[in-house]
Amino acid sequence: MRLKDETALPEAQFLEELLGMERHKMVVSRQTNGSEGKPAREWFFRHDKIAEFFILQTFLEHPSNSQYGNSASIGWDV
């Protein structure tokens, strides 16, 4: 998502997770007009810090997927 410079979260792929995070006020949904003029719902993290938390958890869980290698080398105190 961040690599593609997208801000909206994919609803089709993560609907259950988005609904759970909405209950805990981590994400918000916004009604927009889709490409065909039909109403569409877009999901966004409520704050950048919430998105960064999940990004950090991904790097800590799968450090080999990071393009930077060791997370300590980019300033994270792990």
N, C-alpha and C positions, 0 to 999 in steps of 0.2 A: 504494500500500500504506500509506504513512504518512498520506496524506490521509484514508484511510478508517479509520485507527486499527486496522489489522490487523497481526498479528505473523507469521503463517504465510505462507510463500512459495507461490505457486500451482504445484503439481506438474505439472498437465496442460499448462501453457503453457511451462514451463522445465525439463523433466525432464533433458535432456542437460546443461544448464548446472549444474543442481543436483548431478548425479552428479560432474561435474568439480570443482566447488567442494568436494564432500564428500571427494574424494581429497586435496585440499589443506587439509582441516580448516577450511574457512571456514563451512560450514553443518553442522547436525546434523539428523537425522531422528528423529522420535518416533512410536511406534506408539500410536494412540488408538482408541477405539471410535467409529465413525461414527454418523450419525443413525439408521441402521437396526440398530445393534448389530454391524455388520460391522467388522473391523479396517481402519483407515485410517492412512495415513502423512502426517504433517505435517512441513514443513521450516522451519527457523528459522536465521537467521544466528547464528553462534557468539557474536558479540559486537556490540554497537551500533557500535563503531568500524568494523567491516567493512561494515555496512550504510551508514554515513555515507560511507565511501570511494566506494561505487558511486553514491550520491546525488550526491556532489560531481562525479564524472566525468560524470554525465548533465548537470548544469548547465554544466560547462565545455565540453562538446561541443555542447550546444544552449542557448545563453544566452537565446534568444528565447522558450523555453518557460517560463522562470522568471517567476513572478509578481512578482519583485523587480527584474526588468530586469537591470541591470549587477551582476555578482557582486561587484565591488569595493565596491559600496555597502552590502553586508551584512557586511563585515569579512573577506572572503577575500582573502588576499594573492596575487593572480594575476599 
